[in-house]
């Protein structure tokens, strides 16, 4: 096939079609974007901002890692340079202590999504976008299957959930890496990703595991 006729499978093309076909977002809408400062969320923010959406970047500084302040500064600086509304939540020492009581990840997620919803309500936003991508969905499916979940538990990440939209669900990590490189987007890797739950790390390093289950249609 001539080069000019090749199928465009870039992050921009995949995401634009995914949003359009599934009516996830409309141009000109106010979109709350969860931005940690990592490559996934920075790619999402860049894409939405340059695609005509009115973005409100939301960052939660949990104060749990040495990189926390650097991540907040990176996102704040990027938003300032690109004239994107920026909102940050910095947890107090007492709130951090409560966060560590029980399931840290679940508690952090609850804080994060409540903050996103508060910002969306304040700005009368139309949606909340997170940067979950194809690999995240595969991992979630496999982890639930390994836990012996029933049919409901095997449901993976959905594209729509209340106000939440996940426009990158057909995009792979490789697509994101390419997009970040092509557009020279700044980001900081969360080093805890390399030290976290062993089961999820084993799954995340092999996208081929999901293909073994027969789901090879994501990129077709």
Secondary structure, DSSP 8 states (H G I E B T S, - for coil): --GGGS---SHHHHHHHHHHHHT---TT-EEEEE--SSHHHHHHHHHHHHTT-EEEEEEEE---STTHHHHHHHHHHHHHHTT-EEEEEE--HHHHHHHTSS-HHHHHHHHHHHHHHHHHHHHT-SEEE----HHHHHHHHHHHHHTT--TTTT----SEETTEE-TTTT--HHHHHHHHHHHT------GGGGTS-HHHHHHHT-THHHHHTT---TT-
